[in-house]
Structure formats: structure tokens, C-alpha cells
């Protein structure tokens, strides 16, 4: 274990690790639901129609961006602790307990799809300032790219095991090999306008733009399709997709939108609080469900 990781773990474990349970009924990580960590020390649970289901108070959470779920059913995000400016990768369970942390690397400034999980390899890829990093399931460093980006923001695994990454300041996209040792620069029209939020299904890259456009770029054909236009600056900082192909986006103030695969607006909701990331909970394997179901009574939620 390196010193930076050890120091961060010591810092975290000196704080209360369990989150306060808010409300009268249960908060849980449920299959098919969405979760948005907020800067107000809350994590909100939403159903597939963006109805607010529950919330969990997380006193140690100073800010978060880029969140995903792992095979253990835990939420993993890039974020900060209250009173500390260090960016960390943080794993927490559905009760708000911190499982582990590690430094995120060069400060990025939160805002984007900063982390993605590969269940097949039990590895994470995350943005780390001027590099992209791969971590194993214990947050040990596996590989790191050369320091060639101005600020990495959106990152995502491809089905091939390669990595798609966006340099937010250069408005440039890259394809990295599975060990991050090689990269291919993808020019227009993949990058210009792409901000940070991305979701990838097969060869199709769904990306948000600074002005609030939602575009689909096909890696195989090189063609770009605009699905939604001019929603507003910063409206699509993070993007998720459900199992039916519906697209979910969030703004910097936790305004959530649900779109059909063709770009039709189906639902909108939000809190107006600072929070610019969204994670979709779909259990990777039946074994995970057996672990999670008994634990679903450990938290409480507010009635809506």
C-alpha cells in the first residue's frame, strides 16, 4: 500500500463512517433505480420514472462526481470528504459506511463521468487530471496512462476492454488500449462539444455537450447523431442508460431528465441542490442479489 493511500485511509477512518439514516422507511440500493450523490451530504434514490424514492444522509460526503456500482453492490464515486479538498475514489455501502478510499490523483475539479467499473475484470477506470488510471477491486493501481491530457473528465470501458476517455479542456476524445499504454486520438466530430458525461453501449458513445446537447457518436462508422439540442449550459454533465435503452442525464444542480432512445423527453425531476452525477444500479450477477437482499432493511428513507 502506498503512502498516499494509507494516509487517506487513516484520515477517513478518523471520521464517523456510518451515514445518518433519514426518514421513516428504508433506503436501499435497488435494482433498476438511480442514485445521485449531492454536495449537501445526501444521496437521493430515484425510480425509473425519476420519482424520488428515498434519501440517505451522509455526513462525511463533501462532494461527489462520477459514480458507479460494483459487483458487491456498493456505490463507488470520485468525491471529497467534508473539510478536505483532496479528491478521492470512495467505496461505500448502502448504509453509508466507507469501505475503502484512495487518492484520485491530480486534482480534476469535480464534474463529469469520472469513473466506470468493469465487472468482468473487477477493475475501475477513473479520470485523474492529466492521466487515466485503472484500479483493481481493492483500489490498488494496475495501470496509468502517460501524462498527455490537460484534464481527463469522462471515462468509460468498451466491451473490448479498451478505454474511451475525454480530455475536457482540449475537447478531445481518445481510445486507450486495455493497459493504457497506447492511445488513438479521435478528432471531429467525436470530441468537439462533448463535455464530460458519457455512456457507451457497444460502439455507440452517448455524450453531453457544454450547451446541453445530447449526441450519439458511432465508433464504427464515425457518424454523429444529435438526439437532443440546447437544453441549457451544464445540463448533461453525467449520463446513464437503463436496460431498455432509455437515457438519463443530470445537470450541475441535480436536474434529472429521462429520454427515450430516440431523444424524446419522458420525465424530468430534481432537487436543485449541487450534484452532477448519476449511477444506475443493475446487479451484475445473481450471487450479488443473494448478498444484498437481507441487507435492504438496514437504512431508512423519507416518505415522499
Secondary structure, DSSP 8 states (H G I E B T S, - for coil): --HHHHHHHHHHHTS--S----SSB-----TT-EEEEETTTEEEEE-TT--EEEEEE-TTEEEEEEEEE-TTS-EEEEEEETT----EEEEE-TTS-EEEEEE-SS---S-S--EEEETTTTEEEEEETTEEEEEETT--EEEE--S--S-EEEEEE-TTS-EEEEETTTTEEEEE-TTSS-EEEE-TTSSTTEEEEEEEETTEEEEEETTS-EEEEETTT--EEEEE----TTS-SEEEE-TTS-EEEE-TB-EEEEE-TT--EEEEEE--SSB---EE---SSHHHHHHHHGGGGS--B---
